[in-house]
Amino acid sequence: MNPGSQMKALFLLISMILCLFLISVSQGYADGQKEGKHGIKKAYEHSFKKDDHGNETTGEVAAWMFGVANFPVALSVILKTLARFIPPRLNFRDPLTRFNRQQKQYLMKVHYWLNPIALGVALIHLSLSSCTSTAFPEWGLGIMLVTVLLGLMMKFKLSPASMRQKVFRFHTSPILLIAAISILLIGHSIVD
């Protein structure tokens, strides 16, 4: 493996760990109590309007659907990263590669069809929710919309042949995923 691909794999692994850390920290922050140890309300709470509310059911359904729809992609990335770092003498590369091909053959259909449905549920969630204190949820949903549209362009080959490689790179960019998840989590933690 060349040094460039090792750096990319290491960057991807670190990015995934940071995403998982952000998810756990922001969820703990969002679910935390509104008052401190001594019953003093946090100062930031007074700066937001009290009429922010969200439809939790549609939000949770959309989040779970996005998670399930993107599980095959995450599993593929993990398997590819493992295959790169496993020493050749252990003979695990070929079985991992075969397993990755099989899971992609069967599970990528879930990715293709469930993500647009999850986007529709997220749009319903946005329409049933009210958030006047921040625009982060809308920005995150916008990034997810762009990502899903790029995926549909790839699946149905709607882009010109000269643009397909660029569309693929942008759609599969870990930076786009990290940005969308971070913005959604920050926005939801502010609203909660």
N, C-alpha and C positions, 0 to 999 in steps of 0.2 A: 504494500500500500504506500502510495507516495505521500510526502509530507502535507501537501495541499488537501488531500482528501481526509487525512487524519485530523487536520485542523477543523475542517468542516464538520466531521463527525463529532469531535470534541465540543465544538460550538453548539451543535444541535443537542447534544446530551446535556450540556450546561443550561441551555435555554429551556429544555423540558423540565429540568429540576427547578429552575427559577419559576417557571409557570406553575408547577405544582406547589411551590412554596407560596407564591402570590395567592393562589386559590385558597390554601389553608389559612393564611394570615387574614386575607380579606373576609373570608367567611366567619372566622372567629371574631373579627372586628365588627362585622355587620350584625352578628347575633349577640354581641356583648350587651351588657346592661347599659342603660342610658345614664345611670348615676354612678359616681365614683364610690370609693370605700366609705366616705363620710357623708354620703347623701347629697353631695354637691353636683349639680348638673354640669355637664361639660360645656365649655364656652362655645364650641362650634355649633352646638345644637340650636342656640338662639339665633344664629345667622341664617338658618334655613326656614322656609315657610312651613307651616304645619299642614298645609293641604296637599303635600306630596303623598301619593298612595299608589300602590301597584296591584295588579291582579296576580296574586301569587300562584294560583293554579296554572294559568297559561304560561307564566314565566318558568315555573318548574318543569312543566311539560316540554317547553321549548329547549330548556337547558339539557334535560335528559335525552331528548331526541338528537340534539347536536352531539352530545357525548357518544351515544350509540352509533350515530351515522359516521363519526370520525374515528371510532375504535379501530376499524380495519387499517386506516392510514397510520395511526399511532403504532399499532402492532407491527406493521410493515417497516416503519422507521426503526423501531426497537430491534427487530430481527436483522435488518441490514446492518445496523450498528454493531450488534453482537457478532455477526458473521465477519465483520472487518477486524474486530479486536481478538477473536479467538485464534490461538496459534494453530497453524495448519496441521501439526502433528496430532492434534486431538480428534481430527476427522469429524468435526461438527458443522463445518461450513456447508457441505452439500446437503445434509438433512435440513438445516435451517433454511437454505435457499429453496429447497423443494417445498417445505412447509409454507414458506412465505408465498410462493407461487400458487399453491393450493388455496390458502386462505384468501388471497387476492381474487382468485377465480370465483370463489363462492361469496365472499363478503363485500366485495367492492360494489356489488349491485345495491347493497344497503346504503353505502356511501352516496351513490349516484341519485337514488330516489328519496332517501329520507332527509337529506340536507335541504332540498327545496321545500319539503313539507314543514320541516322545523323552522325554516325562514318564514313561512306563512303563519305558523303559530306564534313566532316572535313578533311579527307585525300585528297580529291580533292582540298580543300582550301589550305592545306599545299603545295601541288604540284604546285599550281598556284601562290604561294607567295614566296617572297625572304626575308630572315631575316639572316643577317650575324652578327648582334650585340648581339644577345642573343639566348640561346637554350631553354629558358623557354617554348615557345609554343610547341616545340617538346616533352619536358618532360610532359607537361600537357596532350598532345594528347596521349602520351604513357600510362599514368595513366588511361585515359578514355578508351583506347584500352584494357587494362587489365581488367577494370571494366566490359566492354561489353562482353569480352570473358568469364569472370566468370559468368556473367548473362546467357549467352548462354549455358554454361556448366550446370547451374542449371535448365534452362528451358527444355533442352533435356536430362537431367540426364546422361551426358557424363563422369562425374567423378565417381570413385569407391564409393560404399556406405559408406565406412569408412571415406571418405574425404568430403562428402556432407555437413556436419554440418560446417566444417571449411571453405569451399568455400562459403557457405551462410553467415557466419559471416564476412568474408573478403569483400564480395560483398556489404553487407549492412552496412559496417562500415562508420560512419559519418566522421571519420578521413580521409579516402580515398577520400570521396567527397570534404571535405574542402581543402585537399591538391591539388586535381586536379583543382578545381575552383580557388584557390589562385594562383597557378602556372600559369594557363592560363591568369588570369587577370593581374598579374604582368608582364608576358611576353608581352602581348599585349599592356600594357601601356608603356613599354619601346620602343616597335617598333613604336607606334604612336607618 
